[in-house]
Amino acid sequence: MKIKNIAFYLGMGTLFAHELDAMPNHEWQVLPLTSWMPNEIGMIVFVLLHIPLFAILIAWFIDSLCVIENYRRRGIGEKLISLTKEKAIKMDTML
């Protein structure tokens, strides 16, 4: 696994862990968007805002993996085709 991938996975894990830790620490009271709201409403808005945030991050992550996997599959497919052609050419020269 590449260092960039490891760093990315650790970064995503750290972000999710940080956001889980935000609830018991009442971080909605610090954000300008929710700090002026009553405590219960601010907490609900804070949680609701994180749902699309996490959905976007996870979708972006999965989409990135799919793009990489498609390139990888295409590369493997092209390699298999070229090996098959080479094998066919060798068989033709043997006949």
C-alpha positions as CSV (number, residue, x, y, z in Angstrom):
1,M,0.0,0.0,0.0
2,K,1.3,3.4,-0.9
3,I,2.2,6.0,1.7
4,K,-0.3,8.4,0.1
5,N,-3.1,5.9,0.6
6,I,-2.1,5.2,4.2
7,A,-2.1,8.9,4.9
8,F,-5.5,9.4,3.3
9,Y,-7.0,6.5,5.3
10,L,-5.6,7.8,8.5
11,G,-6.8,11.3,7.7
12,M,-10.3,10.1,7.0
13,G,-10.3,8.0,10.1
14,T,-9.1,11.0,12.2
15,L,-11.8,13.3,10.7
16,F,-14.5,10.8,11.6
17,A,-13.1,10.2,15.1
18,H,-12.9,13.9,15.6
19,E,-16.5,14.4,14.6
20,L,-17.7,11.6,16.9
21,D,-15.8,13.3,19.7
22,A,-17.5,16.6,18.9
23,M,-20.9,15.5,20.5
24,P,-19.8,15.0,24.1
25,N,-17.7,18.2,23.9
26,H,-20.6,20.3,22.7
27,E,-18.8,21.7,19.7
28,W,-22.0,23.1,18.2
29,Q,-21.7,25.8,20.8
30,V,-18.4,27.0,19.2
31,L,-19.6,27.1,15.5
32,P,-20.9,30.5,14.4
33,L,-23.8,28.8,12.6
34,T,-25.1,27.0,15.7
35,S,-23.6,28.9,18.7
36,W,-26.5,31.3,18.9
37,M,-29.2,28.5,19.0
38,P,-30.7,27.0,22.1
39,N,-28.6,24.0,23.2
40,E,-31.0,21.2,22.1
41,I,-31.7,22.8,18.7
42,G,-28.0,23.6,18.1
43,M,-27.1,19.9,18.8
44,I,-29.8,18.7,16.4
45,V,-28.7,21.1,13.6
46,F,-25.1,20.2,14.2
47,V,-25.9,16.4,13.7
48,L,-28.1,17.1,10.7
49,L,-25.4,19.1,9.0
50,H,-22.9,16.3,9.4
51,I,-25.1,13.8,7.6
52,P,-24.7,15.4,4.1
53,L,-21.0,16.2,5.0
54,F,-20.3,12.5,5.7
55,A,-22.4,11.4,2.7
56,I,-20.4,13.7,0.4
57,L,-17.0,12.6,1.8
58,I,-17.9,8.9,1.6
59,A,-19.4,9.2,-1.9
60,W,-16.2,11.1,-3.1
61,F,-14.0,8.4,-1.5
62,I,-15.9,5.5,-3.1
63,D,-16.1,7.3,-6.5
64,S,-12.3,7.9,-6.3
65,L,-11.8,4.2,-5.6
66,C,-14.1,3.2,-8.5
67,V,-12.1,5.5,-10.9
68,I,-8.8,4.0,-9.7
69,E,-10.2,0.5,-9.9
70,N,-11.5,1.1,-13.4
71,Y,-8.1,2.2,-14.5
72,R,-6.5,-0.8,-12.8
73,R,-9.0,-3.2,-14.5
74,R,-8.5,-1.6,-17.9
75,G,-4.7,-1.9,-17.5
76,I,-5.0,-5.6,-16.5
77,G,-7.5,-6.2,-19.3
78,E,-5.1,-4.6,-21.8
79,K,-2.2,-6.6,-20.5
80,L,-4.2,-9.8,-20.8
81,I,-5.2,-9.0,-24.4
82,S,-1.6,-8.2,-25.4
83,L,-0.5,-11.5,-23.8
84,T,-3.2,-13.4,-25.6
85,K,-2.2,-11.8,-28.9
86,E,1.5,-12.7,-28.3
87,K,0.5,-16.2,-27.5
88,A,-1.6,-16.4,-30.7
89,I,1.3,-15.0,-32.8
90,K,3.7,-17.6,-31.3
91,M,1.2,-20.4,-32.0
92,D,0.8,-19.2,-35.6
93,T,4.6,-19.2,-36.2
94,M,4.8,-22.7,-34.7
95,L,2.3,-24.1,-37.2
